[in-house]
Amino acid sequence: MKLEKEFTGITEHLLAFREEVKDAKKVTFIGMPGVCSPFAELFSYVVRDKEAVFITGTDIKTARKIEMTPQGMQFGESTDPSSAVVAILGGLAMPKSNIDPEDVNELIENVITDNGKLMGLCYMDVFREEGWHEVLDFDCIINATLNGFVLRK
């Protein structure tokens, strides 16, 4: 994979994602509950004109619509997860998740439609750090690095 663009901040991360899926009608996110689910809601907000789905871990039966509500993006009813764009969230690759990338590959095969796009959305370069980029055939990885600090009186 080659470096195509650099950016800073979460807004630019979201905009890079929106640009990458601009021609899609539907995006299916796959990630961990608690860690990835808020990010799926956040990323789906910037493409709220598209259908969005979230699958928890590698359990296809957990596929839920992500819908706009007065409180923001929320998970709704069960739905068909099949999609031309599948976005794997970085929390899956974190060692504590105990998820095997081969199991994720199997799930992707059951979700992604012909000629679909496989994306990675992550922070701190977790897909490359954990070697997932060598197992999953990503078309695109959008990574951001978070830098933080705490100020105290």
N, C-alpha and C positions, 0 to 999 in steps of 0.2 A: 504494500500500500504506500502511496506517496502523499506527502503533505500538500493539501490544496489551499487551505485558508487558515489564518490564525485570528483569534478574537479574544476579548476579555469580557468577563461578567456574565451573569445568568441571562440577561436580556439577549445578548448576542448568541448565547447557546440556544435559546429558544428560537431565535430568528434563523439560525443555521438549520435547525430541524425543520422549521416551516418551509424554508426554501427547498430543502431536500425532498419534501413530500408534496410539493405544490400541485402536482398533477394527479395525485392519488385521490380516490373517493373514500377510502377506508384505511385505517391504521390499526393494527393489532399490537398491543404492548404485552410483553411477557416479563414478569418480575416477581419479586418477593413482596409479601404483605408487609405493611408498615414502613419498610425501607423504600421500596420502589413505587408502591401505589400512589403516594402523594405526587411523585414525579410524573407518573402517567397522567394524573389529573392536570398537572401543570402543563405538560407538553400538549395534552389534548386541548387545553384552553386556547392555545395559539392556532389550532386548526379546528376550531369548534364548528366550522362549516362542513366538516367531514365526519363520517361515522367513525367512532373509536371504540375499541374493545380492550379489556384487560384480562389476562390469564394469570392466575396465581401459580407460581412455581412451574411445574411441568404437568399440572393437572388440567387438561383441556376442558373438563366438565365444569371448571370454575369460571369460564368465559362470561363476562358481564359487560353490558353496554356502559360506556362512559357518556353521561348526558349532562347538558347544561341545566342547572337549577338556580333558583334565587340565591342559593348559598355557594354557587360556583359549580365546578365539575364534580359529579358524584357518580358512583357505580349504581347501575340500575338492574334491570332484569337479565336473565340468561339470554345468550344470543349465539349465533353462528360466528366462530372466530375466523373463518376463512378470509384471507385478505391478500392483496397484491403487495402490501407493505407490512413487514413484521419488524417491530423495534424491540430488541432485547435490551433490558435495563441492567445496568452494571451491578446492582445488588445480587443478581444471580451468581455472579462470578466471585463474590466475596467468600473467602474460605469458610466463614461461619455458616454460610447458607447450605453447605454440604450438597450442592447440586453438581451433577456430572454434566459437562458440556455435551457429551454424547447423547444423554437423555434429552437435552435441549434440542439437539440436532434432529432427533426423532420427532419431537413435538413440532418443530418448524416444518418438517416434511408433511405433517398432517394439517398445517394451517396455511402455509404460503401457497398462493395460486401460481399457475404456470408463468414463467418469466417474471416472478415477483422479486422484490427488493428486500434484502436482509440488512437491517441497520443495527448498529450498536449505539446506545446512548449511555454515556458513563462519565464519571468523575475520577480524577486521579489516575487515569490511564489503566484502570483495573483489568480491562480485557487483555491488554498486552502484558501487564504485570503477572497475570495468572495464566497466560498462554492460550486463552480462549480464541484469539485471533488466528491461531494455527489449527484449531479444530472446527470452528464455524466459518463458513464462506461468506464473510461480511462483504457487502457491496460498499458500505460506508460506515465509518465509526466517527461519531461526533463526541469528542471528549472535552471536558473542561477541568481546570485545576482550581481548587478553592484555597484561598489564603485567608487566614483569619487571625484575629487577636482579641484579647480582652483588656478593656481599660477599667481601672478601678480608682476610686477616690483615695 
